[in-house]
Amino acid sequence: MTPLNTLISSAIDGIKPDFLNTLAQQGQVRRYRKNTLLIQGGDVGACIYIVLDGQLREFAMSQDSKPREITLSIAVRGDLLGLLAIEGGPHCASVITLGPAVCAVVSVESVRQLVQQDPVLSMALLQRTLQRLRMATETTCLALFSDAYSRLSALLQRQQQPAHAPMTHAQIAQHIGCSREMVSRILKELVQGGYVVREPDKLYRVCRRLPARW
C-alpha cells in the first residue's frame, strides 16, 4: 500500500497537499474493491471521501420502471466526494468504485469543526463543491439538450486529458446517456473516418478535429 503522505503529496487537480493532509489526518484510510457502492443517492451522508488512489463513478439513476443511469463525473486521485453530507441533506447522486480504490474517509462532524476553525479550508471546500456542481450541470445539459454524437464528442475531448482510464462501450453509454449500440456505431464510423484511433491500452485518442455534427 502506498504511504498516505506519498498519496497526498502527489494529489492532482490543484488541491494543496496541506489542505488534503489536514482533512485526511482527521479520518481513516480505507481500501475498497471494484464495484463497491460508497454513496447511495437519496441517503443522508455521514462522511466525505478523499480519493487517494483509483477511480470512482458518480452517477444518477432514474426512478421509472426501467431505471436508466447517467454518469455525472469520474473521480480520480485528489477529488473529494460526498461533500453534500456537510449540508445535512440527502445525496443527489451515487458513487461506485470502478476498480480497486483507496480513500481517506472523514466524518462530517470532523469536517464541520475544521471549517469553523479554518476559513481557508472552508473556502477550498466551497470551491471544490462548486467545481463538481459545474461539472454535473454541464453533463446534465449535454444529456438534455444535445444528441448522442455531441455528447460522445465532448467525452472524447475530455479523455485526452491525463488521469483518464479506458472505458468500455457500455461504460461510455452510461456516461453520455445513450445505448451501447449507438456508441459502438459512432465510434466505428469515427475510426473508419480517421478521426480517432484506439490505442493499445484501449483508450480512444482523437487524431483529427472531430466534425461538428455527425
C-alpha positions in Angstrom: 0.0 0.0 0.0 1.3 3.4 -0.9 2.0 5.6 2.2 -0.6 8.2 3.0 1.8 11.1 2.8 3.0 10.0 -0.7 -0.6 9.8 -1.9 -1.4 13.2 -0.5 1.7 14.9 -1.8 1.0 13.6 -5.3 -2.7 14.6 -5.3 -3.7 16.3 -8.5 -6.1 19.0 -9.7 -4.6 22.0 -7.9 -5.5 20.9 -4.3 -2.8 21.9 -1.9 -1.1 19.0 -0.1 -1.6 20.7 3.3 -5.3 21.0 2.6 -5.6 17.3 1.8 -3.4 16.4 4.7 -5.5 18.5 7.1 -8.6 16.7 6.1 -7.2 13.2 5.7 -5.5 13.2 9.1 -8.9 13.6 10.7 -10.2 10.3 9.1 -9.2 6.8 8.2 -7.6 5.4 5.1 -9.7 2.6 3.6 -9.3 0.3 0.7 -12.3 -0.7 -1.5 -12.8 -3.4 -4.0 -14.2 -2.9 -7.5 -17.9 -2.1 -7.7 -18.2 -1.0 -4.1 -21.1 1.4 -3.6 -19.8 4.2 -1.3 -22.6 6.6 -1.6 -26.3 5.9 -2.4 -28.3 8.7 -3.9 -31.1 9.7 -1.5 -29.3 8.7 1.6 -28.1 11.3 4.2 -24.3 11.0 4.3 -22.2 10.8 7.5 -18.7 11.3 5.9 -16.8 12.7 2.9 -14.2 10.8 0.8 -10.8 12.0 -0.4 -9.8 9.8 -3.3 -6.1 8.8 -2.8 -6.0 6.1 -5.5 -8.2 4.6 -8.1 -11.3 5.8 -10.0 -14.9 6.2 -8.9 -18.0 6.9 -10.9 -20.6 9.5 -9.7 -23.9 8.7 -11.3 -27.7 9.4 -11.1 -30.4 6.9 -11.8 -34.0 7.4 -13.0 -36.9 6.3 -10.8 -39.1 4.8 -13.5 -39.9 1.1 -14.2 -36.8 0.7 -16.4 -34.1 2.6 -14.5 -31.5 4.4 -16.6 -28.2 5.7 -15.4 -26.1 8.6 -16.4 -22.6 9.3 -15.3 -22.1 12.7 -13.8 -18.3 12.5 -13.3 -15.3 10.2 -12.9 -13.4 11.0 -9.6 -9.7 10.4 -9.5 -6.9 11.0 -7.0 -7.3 14.3 -5.3 -11.0 14.5 -5.7 -13.5 15.0 -2.9 -16.8 13.1 -2.8 -19.8 13.3 -0.6 -19.5 17.0 0.2 -23.3 17.4 0.4 -23.1 15.5 3.6 -21.7 18.7 5.2 -25.0 20.4 4.5 -27.0 17.6 6.1 -29.4 16.8 3.2 -29.6 13.7 1.1 -27.1 12.9 -1.6 -28.2 13.8 -5.2 -26.1 11.0 -6.8 -24.5 7.7 -6.1 -20.8 6.8 -6.1 -19.3 3.4 -7.0 -15.7 2.3 -7.4 -14.6 1.4 -11.0 -11.7 -0.7 -9.7 -9.7 -1.1 -6.5 -9.6 2.3 -4.8 -8.2 3.9 -1.7 -9.9 6.8 0.1 -9.4 8.8 3.3 -12.8 8.8 5.0 -13.6 11.8 7.2 -16.7 12.2 9.4 -19.0 15.1 8.8 -18.5 16.2 12.4 -14.7 16.5 11.9 -15.1 18.4 8.7 -17.6 20.9 10.3 -15.2 21.5 13.1 -12.3 22.2 10.7 -14.5 24.5 8.6 -15.4 26.6 11.7 -11.8 26.9 12.7 -10.1 27.4 9.3 -11.6 29.9 6.8 -9.0 28.9 4.2 -10.1 25.3 4.3 -13.7 26.4 4.2 -13.1 28.3 1.0 -11.3 25.4 -0.5 -14.2 23.1 0.2 -16.6 25.6 -1.3 -14.5 25.9 -4.4 -14.3 22.2 -4.9 -18.1 21.8 -4.3 -18.8 24.5 -7.0 -16.4 22.8 -9.4 -18.2 19.5 -9.1 -21.6 21.3 -9.4 -20.4 22.9 -12.6 -19.3 19.6 -14.0 -22.6 17.9 -13.1 -24.6 20.7 -14.6 -22.6 20.6 -17.9 -23.1 16.9 -18.1 -26.9 17.2 -17.4 -27.2 20.0 -20.0 -25.4 17.9 -22.6 -27.8 15.0 -21.9 -30.9 17.1 -22.1 -30.1 19.4 -25.0 -27.7 17.6 -27.3 -27.7 14.5 -29.4 -25.6 11.3 -28.7 -22.8 12.3 -31.1 -22.3 15.7 -29.4 -22.2 14.0 -26.0 -19.7 11.4 -27.2 -17.6 14.1 -28.9 -17.4 16.0 -25.7 -16.4 12.9 -23.8 -13.6 12.0 -26.3 -12.2 15.5 -25.9 -12.2 15.3 -22.1 -10.4 11.9 -22.3 -7.4 13.5 -24.0 -6.5 14.9 -20.6 -4.3 13.0 -18.1 -5.7 10.6 -15.5 -8.5 9.1 -17.7 -8.7 5.4 -17.9 -10.1 3.4 -20.9 -13.9 2.8 -20.8 -15.9 0.0 -22.4 -18.6 0.9 -24.9 -21.2 0.1 -22.2 -19.4 2.5 -19.7 -19.3 5.2 -22.4 -23.0 4.7 -23.0 -23.7 5.1 -19.3 -21.6 8.2 -19.2 -23.4 10.0 -22.0 -26.9 8.5 -21.6 -27.5 6.5 -24.7 -27.4 2.9 -25.9 -24.2 0.8 -26.2 -25.2 0.0 -29.8 -25.2 3.8 -30.6 -21.8 4.3 -29.1 -20.3 1.3 -31.0 -21.8 2.6 -34.3 -20.5 6.2 -33.9 -17.0 5.1 -32.7 -16.7 2.6 -35.6 -17.5 5.3 -38.1 -15.1 7.8 -36.4 -12.3 5.2 -36.5 -13.0 4.4 -40.2 -13.0 8.1 -41.0 -9.6 8.5 -39.4 -10.9 10.9 -36.7 -10.0 8.7 -33.7 -7.7 5.7 -33.1 -7.9 3.1 -30.4 -4.6 2.8 -28.5 -3.1 -0.5 -27.2 -4.4 0.4 -23.8 -7.9 0.6 -25.4 -8.2 4.3 -24.8 -9.6 6.2 -27.8 -7.4 9.1 -29.0 -8.6 12.0 -31.2 -6.2 12.4 -34.1 -8.1 14.8 -36.2 -10.5 17.6 -35.5 -13.9 16.0 -34.8 -16.8 17.0 -37.1 -19.2 19.5 -35.5 -22.1 17.2 -36.3 -22.3 13.6 -37.5 
